[in-house]
Amino acid sequence: MDVINIIDPKIVDTRLNVNNKSEVVTKLAQDLFTNGYIDDVSAFVDDVYLRELEGQTGIGGYIAIPHSKSKHVKKIGVAIGINKKEIPWETLDGKGVKVVILFAVGDDKESARDHLKLLSLFAKKLGREEVVSRLLDAKDTSDVIAAFK
């Protein structure tokens, strides 16, 4: 499994213009639904918020990686959204968020392993300042994909 192979260009949006966490999570969940990754937007969003109660998903550097294990996931995927302005989010560095990477992972044992692999792969990439900088400056989907290469 590689970060580049998991990114679906159809669920990357570099032109978000939302005001809060709820709007961005719902928008990205809708994108996952439209493209066949989940079967119920509302239930999936509820699962994401249950996970949010366990701890911060804002990792700093204007990046958040909300995720959950949900029975409403039909296939593993990642929706990426880049917002025009910083939105409030609970983060490790106390700043808001501009880039949101929403993971869609099922709730079975195999998916749990995939979940950990995905988080690890993305965390490794997002730990590099150059990747974060390129994501924050991304104008289109190809820029996002290039940032992760």
Secondary structure, DSSP 8 states (H G I E B T S, - for coil): --HHHHEEEEEEEEEE--SSHHHHHHHHHHHHHHTTSBS-HHHHHHHHHHHHTTS--EEETTEE----B-TTBSS-EEEEEEEEEEE---BTTS--EEEEEEEEB-SSHHHHHHHHHHHHHHHHHHTSHHHHHHHHH--SHHHHHHHH-
